[in-house]
Amino acid sequence: MSKKKKPYLPNNWEEYANADDSDFIPHTFEEIMSWKVGGWELPASVVCIIRKTDIETKETTEYTYSRRSAAQRKIEELIGTPGIEITVADHESIHFLTPAYD
């Protein structure tokens, strides 16, 4: 059994590569930050996203929830875990929780 070769899909890279610089609109740092960082959107089916990061290994695990009660239980479980940072994003805000050190 031989695998079929994927068909060639044409693209417009030459058109962009040959375009003049004046064809592109320059953006400021503030515009990019407000658009990409301040303008996050979650799908309507998602209530919140929780990201857990191990402080020592930097290993990250992400959890997505469609029910608020399940997300709250997961946050309560993670808060008791030492050595991790937690980021919680919902439709209104982003919260960053880090362990307190003496």
C-alpha positions in Angstrom: 0.0 0.0 0.0 1.5 3.3 -1.0 0.6 6.5 0.5 -1.0 9.2 -1.7 1.1 12.3 -2.2 -0.6 15.3 -0.8 -1.8 17.7 -3.5 0.0 21.0 -4.0 -2.0 23.9 -2.7 -0.9 27.1 -4.3 -0.3 30.2 -2.1 0.5 33.8 -2.7 3.9 34.1 -1.0 5.5 35.7 -4.1 2.8 38.4 -4.1 3.6 39.3 -0.5 7.4 38.9 -0.9 7.4 41.3 -3.9 5.0 43.8 -2.3 6.2 47.3 -1.6 6.6 48.3 2.1 4.0 51.1 1.6 1.4 48.4 1.0 1.6 47.4 4.7 0.1 49.4 7.5 2.6 49.9 10.4 1.3 49.3 13.9 2.6 50.7 17.2 3.5 48.5 20.2 0.5 49.8 22.1 -1.9 48.7 19.3 -0.4 45.2 19.2 -0.6 44.8 23.0 -4.2 46.0 23.2 -5.2 43.8 20.3 -3.4 40.6 21.3 -3.1 40.8 25.1 -6.1 43.0 26.1 -8.4 41.7 23.4 -8.7 38.0 24.2 -11.9 36.2 23.5 -13.1 32.8 24.7 -15.7 30.9 22.7 -19.2 31.0 24.1 -19.0 27.3 25.0 -16.0 27.9 27.3 -16.5 29.4 30.8 -12.8 29.5 31.7 -9.4 28.2 31.0 -7.0 27.3 33.8 -3.3 27.0 33.1 -1.1 25.3 35.7 2.7 25.8 35.5 5.3 23.9 37.6 7.7 26.4 38.9 10.8 24.1 38.8 10.3 22.2 35.6 8.2 24.9 33.7 5.9 22.2 32.6 2.5 23.6 31.7 -0.9 21.9 31.7 -4.1 23.6 30.5 -7.7 22.8 31.5 -10.7 24.1 29.7 -14.2 24.1 31.4 -17.7 24.7 30.1 -19.2 24.7 33.7 -18.2 27.2 36.3 -18.7 24.7 39.2 -16.2 22.3 37.7 -13.7 25.1 37.2 -14.1 26.2 40.8 -13.5 22.7 42.1 -10.3 22.5 40.0 -9.0 25.8 41.3 -9.6 24.7 44.9 -7.7 21.5 44.2 -4.8 23.4 42.5 -4.5 26.0 45.2 -3.5 23.3 47.7 -0.7 22.1 45.4 2.7 23.5 46.4 5.2 24.6 43.7 2.8 25.7 41.0 1.6 28.9 39.4 -2.0 29.2 38.3 -3.5 31.4 35.6 -7.3 31.6 35.2 -8.9 33.3 32.2 -12.6 33.8 31.9 -14.7 36.2 29.8 -14.1 39.2 32.0 -10.6 38.9 33.4 -7.3 37.1 33.7 -5.9 36.2 37.2 -2.4 35.0 38.0 -1.9 33.1 41.3 1.5 32.4 42.6 2.6 30.8 45.9 3.6 33.0 48.7 7.2 32.6 49.9 8.6 33.4 53.3 
